């Protein structure tokens, strides 16, 4: 019995000594931290930096994923536009000419070959405005303002479903449709009708033909604005010159 009690006493003393040594180590560590607060602050800063790095990398990964998703969406939209552009009708002129010769007191007859280079036929409405400008109006910007105004009117014109006159099927090779316009055409307002004068032959006046193609559907209209001119000093009557403004398509 005595041996058992002695053994138990020694075990209790050993456990007390072990606990006392551990407690001393914990207290020593806390005393070190309290004695060296800058070390504690450094540890806190290090932990904060590690957290910031993790958050930054997470944000960067999310940003890259969002960018990739947006790029994929943009590419899909570009492909849709390309496919629509290749399948839709495309109508516009490829030349203009004055028929016959210019004679004072005679009408100016103009032909405009036009094409549908797309893959779909389209109902089509064409308007044309032949007019003339003095050399001064041509040089001082008055003619350009008139052309630009008609161009903008063309590009904002709705498709008039009640007055479809033509249907343009896709053209191939040297095929072309022909538009005929006379300077005194009965479809023009009376104030806009005119005849050639000697000033056209002398170069003191310049002939201009501004026109507009509106085609497609009322829900999805397309437009082609065009402008040609004849200046006796520089232009061949069989191939009129393109105006500097007035050309636009959508």
Secondary structure, DSSP 4 states (H G I P E B T S, - for coil): -HHHHHHHHHHHHHHHHHHHHHHHHHHHHHHHHHH-HHHHHHHHHHHHHHHHHHHHHHHHHHHHHHHHHHHHHHHHHHHHHHHHHHHS--EEE---EE-S---TTS--EEEEEEEE-SSS-EEEEEEEEEEEEEHHHHHTTHHHHHHHHHHHHHHT----GGG--EEEPPP-TT--EEEEEETT-TTS-GGG-----HHHHHTSEEEEEEEEEEEE-SSSEEEEEEEEEE-TTT-BTTBPEEPSS--EE-
